[in-house]
Amino acid sequence: MSPPDPAEIDRPPAPTTVHLIGAGPGAADLVTVRGWRLLQQADVVVHDALVEGALLAGLDAECIDAGKRAGNHGIGQDAICALLCERARSGQRVVRLKGGDPFVLGRGFEEVLALRAAGVPCEVVPGVSSATAAPLLGGIPLTYRGLADAFAVVSAHPRDDGDLPALPAWHPRLTLIVLMGAATLPVWAAELCRRGWPPDTAVALISWAGWPQQRVYRTTLAAAPAADAPPAPCVAVLGEVAALGLPSPSASAFL
Ligand SMILES: C[S@@+](CC[C@H](N)C(=O)[O-])C[C@H]1O[C@@H](n2cnc3c(N)ncnc32)[C@H](O)[C@@H]1O
């Protein structure tokens, strides 16, 4: 048998694959089966703030909260990537658990690129996005024959230059879904009016969708800015379908 190559002995082991998993919008059982299996096998889980505790509760893994909350920016994007790389290089099975779907307004793709640049393999597992799940959980269809045949999802979080992201012009059969809009509701409501959305456009605000404290608030575009801001996290639905909705026990609050 030939002696081992010294270069092979000194070479650090290849990093494990980091799994970037979408946790879904709230209730722990809205994670995918694939995501759940990977969570069961994980040594370490680095998770966001909007991840239901029950999803982490029975895991045999170290759970690290990297979440951003109001007034607290969490551990920062660079530090999260450094942590994922360090743990993957040490041979641990690493899960990065993000709220909703990792690629919907969640900086998931930035994390994939950063891991790839660092030479750490990564696989992404889709999640149920709050963009579609919150309206459903609030009893509101995003499309409905004869009323709405398209929907658009936008962020109302100001860009780095302070401006709002682009908002679409009104179309009678378009449903608009606004994420990250609880704090900036008066600003984006005014901008939508400038873009031709009628003041009497129906608005439904689904707060904490899928969580025990879920509430659905109903208003109009003109009235929404004067009302108290619904508790974040919140998804706003605008358009004809927002006036529909199944009566649900959680749809108990009306503006
Ligand atoms: C940074 S974005 C991440 C979205 C996430 N990737 C997704 O697919 O749901 C966070 C925003 O998602 C929305 N959101 C997430 N979970 C929610 C929930 N359970 N109920 C209502 N809105 C939610 C809110 O608009 C919140 O400000």
PDBQT file of the ligand as one rigid body, heavy atoms in Angstrom, charges set to zero:
ROOT
HETATM    1  C1  LIG A 301     -38.589  40.233   4.716  1.00  0.00    +0.000 C 
HETATM    2  S1  LIG A 301     -40.171  39.793   4.102  1.00  0.00    +0.000 S 
HETATM    3  C2  LIG A 301     -39.922  38.065   3.938  1.00  0.00    +0.000 C 
HETATM    4  C3  LIG A 301     -41.026  37.378   3.192  1.00  0.00    +0.000 C 
HETATM    5  C4  LIG A 301     -40.877  35.870   3.209  1.00  0.00    +0.000 C 
HETATM    6  N1  LIG A 301     -39.700  35.471   2.523  1.00  0.00    +0.000 N 
HETATM    7  C5  LIG A 301     -42.079  35.178   2.611  1.00  0.00    +0.000 C 
HETATM    8  O1  LIG A 301     -41.973  34.549   1.552  1.00  0.00    +0.000 OA
HETATM    9  O2  LIG A 301     -43.149  35.215   3.242  1.00  0.00    +0.000 OA
HETATM   10  C6  LIG A 301     -41.115  39.923   5.600  1.00  0.00    +0.000 C 
HETATM   11  C7  LIG A 301     -42.561  40.329   5.320  1.00  0.00    +0.000 C 
HETATM   12  O3  LIG A 301     -43.318  39.189   4.985  1.00  0.00    +0.000 OA
HETATM   13  C8  LIG A 301     -44.636  39.362   5.455  1.00  0.00    +0.000 C 
HETATM   14  N2  LIG A 301     -44.941  38.262   6.382  1.00  0.00    +0.000 N 
HETATM   15  C9  LIG A 301     -44.139  37.240   6.697  1.00  0.00    +0.000 A 
HETATM   16  N3  LIG A 301     -44.772  36.378   7.510  1.00  0.00    +0.000 NA
HETATM   17  C10 LIG A 301     -46.002  36.874   7.699  1.00  0.00    +0.000 A 
HETATM   18  C11 LIG A 301     -47.147  36.447   8.437  1.00  0.00    +0.000 A 
HETATM   19  N4  LIG A 301     -47.144  35.304   9.131  1.00  0.00    +0.000 N 
HETATM   20  N5  LIG A 301     -48.264  37.207   8.407  1.00  0.00    +0.000 NA
HETATM   21  C12 LIG A 301     -48.308  38.344   7.702  1.00  0.00    +0.000 A 
HETATM   22  N6  LIG A 301     -47.255  38.810   7.003  1.00  0.00    +0.000 NA
HETATM   23  C13 LIG A 301     -46.128  38.081   6.983  1.00  0.00    +0.000 A 
HETATM   24  C14 LIG A 301     -44.720  40.725   6.108  1.00  0.00    +0.000 C 
HETATM   25  O4  LIG A 301     -45.140  41.657   5.124  1.00  0.00    +0.000 OA
HETATM   26  C15 LIG A 301     -43.283  40.949   6.494  1.00  0.00    +0.000 C 
HETATM   27  O5  LIG A 301     -43.006  42.320   6.640  1.00  0.00    +0.000 OA
ENDROOT
TORSDOF 0
